[in-house]
Amino acid sequence: MNSRQLGEDALEAQNRYHAEELSKKISKLKSVAYDIEVEAKDHNRLLDDVGNEFDSSGGFLSGSLNRMNKMMFTGRSDRRLMCYVIFGTVGLFIVFYYLAHKVTR
């Protein structure tokens, strides 16, 4: 009976050890799950803010484009020519910048 009691005590101690280890792992898992939830909420808020910024900048750009079209098509022909020269100059600058950047790499 004494050896039986020792065997049961050993099994009981082993069960407590495994229960404590399992409890620690569950606690870590809960902590990781909470961190993931917080991070996901932060990213969702950030993505919403980015979407709102894109919407507002899209409205700004469409307004600018409308004013540019109005200026080009309701004005004299020298305004239209001036706009073409400006767009061409900016376009050439972008192309040269791209080529210079590509060559230096």
Secondary structure, 3 states (H helix, E strand, C coil): CHHHHHHHHHHHHHHHHHHHHHHHHHHHHHHHHHHHHHHHHHHHHHHHHHHHHHHHHHHHHHHHHHHHHHHHHHCCHHHHHHHHHHHHHHHHHHHHHHHHHHHHC
